[in-house]
Amino acid sequence: MGLTTMVCSGGRLGMRFSGTRIIPLASQRPQTRFLSLQHARSIPKSLVFQRVPNARSYWWSKSPAPVPEVSGTAEVASHEQPPVLEASPPPTPETVPESITSDSLAQSTATPVDGTRASETVFVAAPSSADAPDIPVIAPSADAIPPLQFGDLAELGLAGWTPAGIIRWSFELLNVSTGMPWFYTIIAGTLLWRVALFPASVISIRNSARLLPYSSQLMALTEDMKTVDRSDRLALQRLALKRQKIYEDAGVKVLPSIIMPFVQIPVTLGMFFGVKKLVQLPVEQLKESGVDILSNLTVPDPYYILPLITTAMINVQMQVMRKDVNFSERPEMAHIMNFMRAMTVLGIPFMGQLPSGLWLSVCTGVCATTLQTVALQQPAVRRALKIPPLVKQGTPPTMMQSFQYAKEYFAKRRDDAMAQQKIKQASASKASGKRRSR
């Protein structure tokens, strides 16, 4: 049997059997080669670099496989010609020796051309990296906080089926799905829940506006409910029917008017306590808010900027809400609002001790509620939402009038308590005198 050998031309292997080629090679066109230093005779002055089609790169191998020597020369033929590739510009002669000795050269065997031996090693120069742009590689810092992933808050015990747990879970969903910084996540999450409460707010405002002309009758029924005997079921049923008749005349359903406030209260409290626990635990990702002016949401605001803005917006909100309250029928509400405004100012030192992320959420909610109230007071919006027009209110009381009202209120309560105490003492003395007479 003849000796089977392999011949490489153009990066493809062909089989020879006793000097006769069995499988035709892929290319007949001679390729320009860099000979190894062991067999190199002369290096041409101008080199034509050309990509070898279908060449394999065994980059994981440390050294090429040995290639048996082939005696004689063979003419390379091919049935199909590879596509002619556009040659890259030749390098300068000064860079040729460096490219020859570089490790980036792909090594393969080749068919002898122009009297060279088949065992000579052929080098194909890899593309030079001189023209490649320098891409800076930034190594990750060891102190970098990884982004939040789905389920992280559940592992921390912050997600659940309570109002606060559901709100925290919605914040996690918003942050992970959008990739927003936590500063904007808290703002967007708060606005999202305010939008979800908008239908309940509209229903509550509509029912309150419709019941406003009947407020005097409702207050009279409330006083009767306080004085009626609880054991008298007939009297209680009579008062309930009167209240239902007032609601029907106003065009208000009893059940929605009772339920709507209880729908908004859990969400409002859940927003406060949910964000409070989120920043007080704290969640590590909240230490990088993504905004330079408020970089860490887990620490208090050292400049009291957010507490001051929140206090100012709460007072603006109360000022705007005055138009929706009937002070002529309920004058105590105006004094209560004045006391609440004073309490917000006195609570600034306490507010400054809480994390800034909490007041970011509270301030966003107050601003959204104020804008919503202003929008719902516009005549065109009220007509579109079937809300009765606003009733013109009188002049609200001043802060000094509210303090005088509070002074008179507590003095009256003290006198009533003393009168009740005297009545109890008188009744006790009468009972003891009757026992002695017996």
Helices and strands as residue ranges (DSSP letters): E 4-9, E 12-17, E 20-21, E 34-35, G 93-95, H 96-101, E 106-109, E 121-124, H 152-155, H 163-178, H 182-196, H 198-211, G 212-214, H 215-227, H 233-250, H 254-280, G 284-287, G 292-294, H 305-321, G 322-324, H 332-346, H 348-351, H 356-376, H 379-384, H 399-437
